[in-house]
Amino acid sequence: MAIPIKAISSEIALAELGGDFSRADIEFEGLDHSGSTYEGRIFVNNPDADEDTDTTLDNGYAGSYIIFGHGGCFGDEGHCDVAPRSTYDPRPPHALWPTRKVVIATDAIRKAVDDGPTMTITVVPVVLSTTDMVPEDEELPKFELMSVITYQ
């Protein structure tokens, strides 16, 4: 099965980050993990990065996260529909509830701050495993929000 590999890039203004921080994280909220298992390789100021780019700081590599995908939906119709539960519902959230990942990227973010007024963060998905239940046109990565957080 051929999975289209597309990197997702976002440009971020650095004026508010400043250079005086002890740690910098790139956080992803609402990551979908219903499809393929993949590694999300994160590159800073390298929008042309792909799965063959060396994972070095000189290439802007900031770190990676792993999504252990569910491999598609194997249940009946509606089985994989994620619905929020009441605050008072004692059950754990639905197994496909979107997840969160944090990548400590201090060196790459510090280098970007030193280099200029903006930076580009590129996430390159490298599919590690998939199933026939995953649509052939699956787009990776899928997330709701990406943030850069710095700590003094």
N, C-alpha and C positions, 0 to 999 in steps of 0.2 A: 504494500500500500504506500503510495507516495503522499507525503505530508508536505504542503507548501511551507517553506521556511521563510518567514518575513521578520526582519528586525523591526522593532518599534523604537523610534527616537523622539525625544522631547528636549526642547531648549529651555534652560532655566537661567534667569538673571541672578548674578552672584552678589550684587551690591549689599543685600541684607545679610548674607552669610558672614562677611568679613573674613579675616584670616586668623583670628585669635580663637581657636577652638581646640579642644583636646581630643574630640572624637566626632566623626561625621558618619551618619547612617543613611542609607537609601532604603526607604520603607515602601512596601507594596501592600495595599489594602484591597480586599475583594478579589483575590486571585482565584480563578476558576480551576478546579482540579478534576473535572468530570471526564476529561479526554485522555490524551496520551501522557505518559511519563516523560518529563523533559528537564533539562538543566537550563536555567535562565542565566546566561553569561552577561554581565553588565560591563559596558565600556563607557568611559567618560571621554568626551571630545574625540571620538572615533566613530562617526556615523556610518562609515563604510565597513565596519567590523562585520564579520560573518563567522560561521562555525569553524573556519580554518585559521582565523586570526589567533596568533600566539597570545596566551594569557599572561602578559607581562605588563608592568606598570608603564613601560615605554609605549605600549600600544593602548594605554588608557584602561587596562583591565582593572576593575574595582572589586570584583568578587562574583559570586554566583549563588543561586538558590536552586533547590531541587523540588520539583512537584512530582509526587507519587500519584499519578493519574489513576482514575477508576476504570479507564479503558472503555468509556461509553456506558450507555444504559442497557442493562441486561434484563430489566423487569418489564412488567406490563405498562401500558400507557398510563402516564401520571406518576409512575413509581419514582422517577427521578426529578419530578418537579419540586423545587426548593421553595418552601413557604415558611415565613417567619413564625415562630411560636410565641405565645404569650410570655411576658416577663415572669409570670408565676408558674409556668409550666415546668415541672421538675425534670422532664426528660432532657437529654442532651440535644443539641441542635441536629438538624437533618445531616446525614453523612456527607452530603454534597454542599453544605453551607460554605460559601467562599472563605478562603483562608488568608492569612497575613504572613508576610515574610520580611525579615529585617536583615540587611547586608551591611556589615561594618565596612565602610569605604573611605576611611580617613585619609590615607595617602593619596588616593586618586582625586578626592575632592580638594584637598589642600593644593595639589599640583594644578588643578583647574582654576582655583582662586588666584594662584600666582600668575597664571597664563593670561587671564583676560576677564572682561566684564560678563561674559555668559559662558555656559557650558552646555554641552549636549550629552544626554544620557541615552545610551542605546542598549536595549535588551535583545540579545540574540538567543532564540530558543534552539536547543540541540535535542532533538527527539531521541530518547533512549529506549522507549518501548511503546508499542501501540497494539491495538486489536482491530479486528474487522468491524467492531461496533462503533468505532470512531469515524465520523464522516471524513471522506477523502479531502474535503475542502476546509478542514479544521484550521482555524487561525490561532496561532500561539504567539506570544502570551496574551491572555485576556485578564485584565484587572481593572478595578474601578478608579484607583488613585495611586499615584507614585509621589513620594515626598522626600525631600532632603532635610534631615534633622541634624543640627549641630549641638554640641554640648561644650560648655565652658570648663 
